[in-house]
Amino acid sequence: MAAPTLTAGPAAPKAWSRLLLLGPAFVAAIAYVDPGNVAANLTAGANFGYLLVWVLVAANAMAVLIQYQSAKLGLATGMSLPEILGKRLGTRRRRAFWVQAEIVAGATDMAEVIGGAVALNLLFGVPLLAGGLIIGVASMLLLTLQSHRSQKSFEIAILMLLGVIAVGFVSGLFVSPPDAGGALAGLVPRFEGTDTVLLAASMLGATVMPHAIYLHSALARDRHGFSPDPRVRSRLIRATRFDVAGALLLAGIVNIAMLLLAATSLRGVEGTDTIAGAHAAVTSALGPVIGVVFAVGLLASGLASTSVGCYAGATIMGGLLKMKVPLLVRRIITLIPALVVLGAGIEPTLALVLSQVLLSFGIPFALIPLIRLTGSREVMGIHVDSKPLRVAGWTSAALIVGLNCVLIVLTVSGHA
């Protein structure tokens, strides 16, 4: 399929001026530091110390590859992944695909609202239902930056929140530094029993989120436009590697910092199987200041990730149903399931874990088409993946999908 002729792309000099501008990948990277990641990383560190550091390193390496391919698809074709699938699927298959994509996008959004509500409860004692409403309203204000101003304004706001997240989860390491030898030993791949296999599956399998795959192709395209000049597209694609590498490196550092913090300060402490319990343990071990900073980081994580999740849902709907719903209207609709969960009194951390399992069902539907499309010369033209990149992509897809299947089976069978 030849690349479509959309709006005129940037002239070469203007494209060169954009090469060092970062942004789209940092928005997508929010998916890697959401409240679900917080729960998994703290559990891994508190229960097994430094044992599973290698899982986060491997997961981050695969995430770099997959997010790069998503951005590359948008720049090479001028279309997002949902738009391409919307053109290639028949009406019934397209609608069915949209249903599953919307379900996983909704599960993502629900988890992020719940995480933000927990943070407000920890910081100010706000009831969870009221906290969910506050997060919903705050995310609406954030989304107005994208709706009424520009994507760049939205990116700047998300970058600021990402900075808060980084400070919130890394600061504790300066108060209680990890054991360097233990952390290095954690880079050696190994397990210690079935529980560590299950936890590794949840950490690795939940790292690559479907909504981030769908969204990144649109973010890169919307930021840089589509150029009919293949040389300009090639330069933008090369520059995107730095954007993706920088964003995912920061996300990886934050995730590893969470695990190291838990391994250093929470190992063997009772009650760390919930976010609230982990916060209490952090406060007790490192002091109230670090406890507050930790909760602020969680709040920023919930607010940023729910805004990005809503944005992703709109991208999915626009590409697959070929219709657009205003982001603020979508925000109101998708807020309802989270408020129902919070109002029903379901334990928030349990709801987060279950939402991650639901997301696992959606990963193959996003990941496999992405690898197939970026490996197709018909779709990508001269920007088609090289053979080593195709092998790496399919290997990553097989590992992620396989481990998600393990996670689903063990959870359903009652071993989670």
C-alpha positions in Angstrom: 0.0 0.0 0.0 1.5 3.2 -1.1 1.9 6.0 1.4 -1.1 8.4 1.2 -0.8 11.9 0.2 -2.0 13.9 3.2 -1.1 17.4 4.1 2.1 18.7 2.7 5.1 17.6 4.7 7.7 19.9 6.1 10.4 21.2 3.9 13.8 19.6 4.4 15.3 22.6 6.3 12.3 22.8 8.6 12.5 19.0 9.2 16.2 19.4 10.1 15.2 22.0 12.7 12.9 19.5 14.3 15.2 16.6 14.5 16.3 17.2 18.1 12.9 18.1 19.4 11.6 15.4 21.7 8.1 14.8 22.8 5.9 12.1 21.3 7.8 9.2 22.9 7.7 10.9 26.3 3.9 11.0 26.1 3.8 7.3 25.2 6.4 6.5 27.9 3.8 7.5 30.5 2.3 4.0 30.0 5.4 2.5 31.5 5.2 4.4 34.8 1.5 4.1 35.5 0.0 3.0 38.8 0.0 -0.6 37.6 3.7 -0.6 37.2 4.0 0.9 40.7 2.1 -2.0 42.2 4.1 -4.7 40.3 7.5 -3.1 40.9 7.0 -2.6 44.6 5.7 -6.1 45.1 8.7 -7.5 43.3 11.2 -5.6 45.4 9.4 -6.1 48.7 9.0 -9.8 48.3 12.1 -10.9 46.4 14.6 -8.1 46.8 16.9 -7.5 43.8 16.1 -10.9 42.2 14.0 -9.5 39.3 15.9 -6.4 38.3 16.8 -8.2 35.0 13.1 -8.5 34.1 12.7 -4.7 34.1 15.9 -4.3 32.0 14.7 -6.9 29.4 11.2 -5.3 29.4 12.6 -1.9 28.8 14.8 -3.1 25.9 11.8 -4.7 24.2 9.7 -1.5 24.8 12.3 0.6 23.1 12.0 -1.6 20.0 8.2 -1.7 19.9 7.6 2.0 20.5 10.2 2.8 17.9 8.3 0.6 15.4 5.0 2.3 16.2 6.5 5.8 15.7 8.2 4.6 12.5 4.9 3.4 11.1 3.2 6.7 11.6 6.1 8.7 10.1 6.6 6.3 7.1 2.9 6.0 6.1 1.3 9.2 7.4 -1.3 7.2 9.2 -1.7 5.8 12.7 -1.9 2.0 13.4 -5.7 2.2 14.0 -6.2 4.1 10.7 -4.2 1.5 8.7 -6.2 -1.3 10.3 -9.4 0.6 9.7 -8.6 0.7 6.0 -7.5 -2.9 5.7 -10.3 -4.6 7.7 -13.8 -5.3 6.5 -16.7 -3.6 8.3 -17.5 -6.5 10.7 -13.9 -7.2 11.5 -13.1 -3.5 12.0 -16.0 -3.1 14.4 -15.1 -6.2 16.3 -11.5 -5.1 16.5 -12.6 -1.7 17.8 -14.7 -3.3 20.6 -11.7 -5.2 22.0 -9.4 -2.1 21.6 -11.9 0.1 23.4 -12.3 -2.5 26.2 -8.5 -2.5 26.9 -8.3 1.3 26.5 -11.1 1.6 29.1 -9.4 -0.8 31.4 -6.2 1.3 31.1 -8.1 4.4 31.9 -9.9 2.9 34.9 -6.6 1.7 36.4 -5.1 5.2 36.1 -8.0 7.0 37.7 -8.0 4.5 40.6 -4.2 5.1 41.1 -4.7 8.8 41.2 -7.6 8.4 43.7 -5.4 6.3 45.9 -2.7 9.0 45.8 -5.2 11.7 46.8 -6.4 9.5 49.7 -2.8 9.0 50.9 -1.9 12.7 50.6 -5.1 14.4 51.9 -7.4 11.7 53.2 -9.8 12.3 50.3 -12.4 9.5 50.0 -11.6 7.3 47.0 -14.8 8.1 45.1 -14.3 11.8 45.5 -10.7 11.4 44.6 -11.7 9.7 41.3 -13.9 12.6 40.5 -11.1 15.1 41.2 -8.7 13.1 38.9 -11.4 13.0 36.2 -11.8 16.8 36.3 -8.1 17.4 36.5 -7.5 15.2 33.5 -10.2 17.1 31.6 -8.3 20.3 32.2 -5.1 18.7 31.0 -6.8 17.4 27.8 -8.0 20.9 26.9 -4.4 21.7 26.2 -4.5 19.2 23.3 -8.0 20.1 22.2 -7.8 23.8 22.2 -4.1 24.6 22.0 -1.7 22.2 20.5 -0.1 18.8 20.8 3.1 20.5 21.8 1.4 22.1 24.9 0.1 18.8 25.9 3.5 17.2 25.5 5.1 19.9 27.7 2.5 19.3 30.4 3.1 15.5 30.3 6.8 16.0 30.3 6.5 18.1 33.5 4.4 15.4 35.1 6.9 12.8 34.0 9.6 14.8 35.8 7.4 14.8 39.0 7.0 11.0 38.7 10.7 10.5 38.3 11.5 12.6 41.4 8.7 10.9 43.4 10.0 7.4 42.9 13.8 8.0 42.6 14.2 10.4 45.6 14.0 7.6 48.2 17.1 6.0 46.8 19.2 9.0 47.9 18.0 8.5 51.5 18.4 4.8 51.5 20.9 3.8 48.7 20.6 0.2 47.4 23.3 -2.4 47.8 25.3 -2.1 44.6 26.4 -5.7 44.7 22.9 -7.0 45.1 21.5 -4.8 42.4 24.2 -6.0 39.9 23.5 -9.6 40.9 19.8 -8.9 40.0 20.9 -8.5 36.4 21.5 -12.2 36.1 18.4 -13.9 34.8 17.0 -16.5 37.3 13.9 -17.4 39.3 13.3 -18.7 42.8 10.0 -20.6 42.6 6.7 -20.3 40.9 5.8 -17.0 42.5 8.8 -15.3 40.9 7.9 -16.7 37.5 4.3 -15.3 37.9 5.6 -12.0 39.0 8.1 -11.8 36.2 5.3 -12.6 33.7 3.2 -9.8 35.1 6.0 -7.3 35.1 7.2 -8.1 31.5 3.8 -8.9 30.1 2.2 -5.7 31.4 5.1 -3.5 30.3 4.0 -3.0 26.6 0.5 -1.6 26.8 -1.8 -1.8 23.8 -2.9 1.8 24.0 0.7 3.0 23.9 1.3 1.0 20.7 -1.8 2.5 19.0 -1.1 6.0 20.2 2.6 6.4 19.4 2.1 6.1 15.7 -0.4 8.9 15.8 1.7 11.1 18.1 4.8 10.9 15.9 2.7 11.6 12.7 0.8 14.5 14.3 4.0 16.1 15.6 6.1 15.9 12.4 3.4 15.5 9.7 3.9 13.4 6.6 6.5 14.4 4.0 6.3 13.0 0.4 10.1 13.2 0.4 11.6 9.9 1.5 14.8 11.5 2.5 13.0 13.8 5.0 11.0 10.8 6.3 14.3 8.9 6.8 15.8 11.7 8.8 12.8 12.0 11.0 12.7 8.3 11.6 16.4 8.4 12.6 15.7 11.3 15.0 12.8 9.4 16.5 15.3 6.7 17.7 16.7 9.3 20.1 13.2 10.4 21.2 12.2 6.8 22.0 15.6 5.8 23.6 15.6 8.9 25.8 11.9 8.5 26.9 12.1 4.8 27.6 15.5 5.1 29.4 13.9 7.6 31.8 10.9 5.3 32.2 13.2 2.3 32.8 15.2 4.2 35.4 12.0 5.1 37.3 10.7 1.5 37.2 14.1 0.1 38.4 14.2 2.8 41.1 10.8 1.6 42.4 12.0 -2.0 42.6 15.3 -1.0 44.3 13.5 1.2 46.8 11.3 -1.6 47.8 14.2 -4.1 47.9 16.2 -1.7 50.1 13.5 -0.4 52.4 10.5 -2.7 52.3 12.0 -6.2 52.1 9.9 -8.6 54.3 7.7 -5.8 55.6 4.1 -6.8 56.2 1.3 -5.1 54.2 3.3 -4.1 51.2 1.0 -6.1 48.9 -1.1 -2.9 48.5 0.0 0.6 47.3 -1.4 2.1 50.6 0.6 -0.4 52.6 3.8 0.2 50.6 3.4 4.0 51.1 3.0 3.4 54.9 6.1 1.3 54.9 8.1 3.9 52.9 7.0 6.6 55.3 7.9 4.5 58.3 11.3 3.5 56.9 12.4 6.7 55.2 10.4 9.5 56.9 7.3 11.5 56.2 9.0 13.8 53.6 9.9 10.8 51.3 6.4 9.4 51.9 4.8 12.6 50.7 7.1 12.8 47.7 6.3 9.1 46.9 2.5 9.9 47.0 3.0 13.0 44.8 4.8 10.8 42.3 1.8 8.4 42.3 -0.6 11.3 41.9 1.3 12.6 38.9 1.4 9.1 37.5 -2.3 8.7 37.7 -3.1 12.1 36.3 -0.7 11.9 33.4 -1.5 8.3 32.5 -5.3 8.7 32.5 -5.0 11.7 30.2 -2.8 9.8 27.8 -5.1 6.8 28.0 -8.1 8.9 27.1 -6.2 10.4 24.2 -5.3 6.9 23.0 -9.0 5.9 23.2 -9.9 8.8 20.9 -7.2 7.8 18.5 -8.5 4.2 18.4 -12.1 5.3 17.8 -11.1 7.8 15.1 -9.0 5.3 13.2 -11.3 2.2 13.4 -14.8 3.7 13.4 -13.8 6.7 11.3 -15.6 9.1 13.6 -14.4 11.5 16.2 -15.7 12.1 19.7 -14.5 15.2 21.5 -11.8 14.3 24.1 -13.7 15.9 26.9 -16.9 13.9 26.1 -14.8 10.8 26.0 -13.3 11.7 29.4 -16.7 11.9 31.0 -17.9 8.5 29.5 -14.7 6.6 30.4 -14.7 8.0 33.9 -17.9 6.1 34.8 -16.4 2.6 35.2 -13.6 3.8 37.5 -16.1 5.6 39.7 -18.3 2.5 39.9 -15.3 0.4 41.0 -14.3 3.0 43.6 -17.9 3.5 44.8 -18.4 -0.3 45.2 -15.6 -0.4 47.7 -13.4 -2.9 45.7 -9.8 -2.9 47.0 -7.9 -0.5 44.7 -4.7 -2.5 44.4 -6.8 -5.6 43.5 -8.6 -3.6 40.8 -5.3 -2.4 39.4 -4.0 -6.0 39.2 -7.2 -7.3 37.5 -7.1 -4.4 35.0 -3.6 -5.4 34.0 -4.8 -9.0 33.4 -7.6 -7.7 31.2 -5.0 -5.5 29.3 -3.0 -8.7 28.6 -5.8 -9.9 26.3 -5.4 -6.9 24.1 -1.7 -7.0 23.6 -1.6 -9.5 20.7 -4.2 -7.5 18.8 -2.0 -4.4 18.8 1.5 -5.9 18.8 1.2 -8.6 16.0 -0.3 -6.2 13.4 2.4 -3.6 14.2 5.2 -6.1 13.6 3.5 -7.4 10.4 3.0 -3.9 9.0 6.4 -2.5 9.7 7.9 -5.6 8.1 5.8 -5.2 4.9 7.5 -3.4 2.0 4.0 -2.8 0.5 3.1 -0.6 3.6 6.5 0.9 4.5 8.2 1.2 1.2 11.9 2.0 1.7 11.4 2.3 5.4 10.5 -1.4 5.8 12.2 -3.2 8.8 15.5 -4.8 8.2 15.8 -8.6 8.7 17.5 -8.2 12.1 14.8 -5.8 13.2 12.1 -8.1 12.1 13.6 -11.0 14.0 14.0 -8.9 17.1 10.4 -7.7 16.8 8.9 -11.1 16.4 11.1 -12.5 19.2 9.8 -9.7 21.5 6.2 -10.3 20.4 6.5 -14.0 21.1 8.0 -13.4 24.6 5.5 -10.8 25.6 2.4 -12.6 24.3 3.7 -15.9 25.7 4.2 -14.5 29.2 0.9 -12.7 29.1 -0.7 -16.1 28.3 1.1 -17.5 31.4 -0.2 -14.6 33.5 -3.7 -15.1 32.3 -3.8 -18.8 32.8 -2.3 -18.6 36.3 -4.6 -15.8 37.3 -7.7 -17.6 36.1 -6.6 -20.9 37.7 -6.4 -19.1 41.0 -2.6 -19.1 41.5 -2.2 -15.3 41.1 
